[in-house]
Amino acid sequence: MFVSYAMNVAEIITIGVASYVLGLALVYENLWYYVGLILTVVLLLSPINYRYSRVVLLHYLTPGLHYVPGSGD
């Protein structure tokens, strides 16, 4: 869950900076363009974030967790 949040924050910052660099001025009149662009990208990438956040959590943040056959008997 925390990995997914971190990935979303990284995407939001990346999209905001990229849109500024590509020419969308950072003024109050363009606020809804930024909000719409960021929400669209976050919603489009949410399935990818869900999958990769689980992979990162299981493989990198809990490396000592292993499946032991017969432990549930």
Secondary structure, 3 states (H helix, E strand, C coil): CHHHHHHHHHHHHHHHHHHHHCCCCCCHHHHHHHHHHHHHHHHHCHHHHHHHHHHHHHHHHCCCCCCCCCCCC
